[in-house]
Amino acid sequence: MRAGEYEGLPKKLADNKWKPDFGPAMFNKFTGAISIGARNFLVAYNVNLNTTSIRKANAIAFDIRETGRPKREGDQVTGKILKDKEGIT
């Protein structure tokens, strides 16, 4: 969507592939474009770590994410990943 920036918008709107879902495919030089998307709720959480270890950073990220890390047999980092009957973690 951002490729071509504001100046490329009139050309994009002339192409049927870029036809908006609602309203006319008409460029307004005063307002430009408004793009609205929908996805699952997201909370961003940034932390400064006193380490250069990517492994440690990833472990922390998995711990605080909603989906988290997969359940494992034995050791939570190196143990065998447990799956249900359908093979899903």
N, C-alpha and C positions, 0 to 999 in steps of 0.2 A: 504494500500500500504506500509506503514511504518513498519507494524508488521513483525517481523523476521529480520528486519534491513538489512544492506548490506550483512552480512554473509548468510542470508537465501535466497538471490536472486537467486542463481543457482537452488535451489530446486523448487522455484516458477516457474521459466521459463521452467522447465521440465514438468509442469502441463499444459494441454491444456487450462484450465480456465484462465491462465495468459498469453496466447499467445498475443504478441503485435499487435496493429492494423496495424503497419507498420514496416517492417524490420524483420530480423531473430530473433527467440527466443533463442539467444545465449548470454551467460554471457561473458562480457569482464572485466577482473579483473582490468584493468587500468582506465576505464571510469565508470563502474558501470551502472547506469540507469538514463535516463532522462524521466521525466514524465511531460506531458503538458496537461493542462485542460483548458476548456473555460467556462465562466459564464458571467453573466451581470456585467457591470462596477461597481466597488465598491471603495468608498473613505472612509478610516478609519479616524475617528476624535476622539482623546482621550482628555478628560478634567478631571482635578483634581477638585473635589468638596469639599467644606468645610462643609460637612454634612455626617451623617451616615444614612440619610433617603433614603431608596430604592425607596419610592414613588416619592420623588423629583427627584432622578436620572433618574427614568424611564420616568417621565414627560418631562424632558429635552431631553432625548434620542428620544422620540416620536416627539418632536418639530423639531429636526434637521434632522431626517431621511427623505429621499425622499418621501416615502409613508406616513410618518407622522401618526398621530392619526386619527381615523375615525371621520367623521363629526357627531356632536351631536346636538340634540335639546336643546336649552337653555344652561346650563352650559357645557363648553368644556371638563370637566373631568368626571362629574357625570351624565350628561344628557343622554337621550335615544339615542342610535345609529341610525342614519338615513340610510335607505337602498333604493336602486332603485327598479324598478318593479320586477326584478328577485331575489330580496332579497340579493343583493350584496352590501357591504359597499363601 
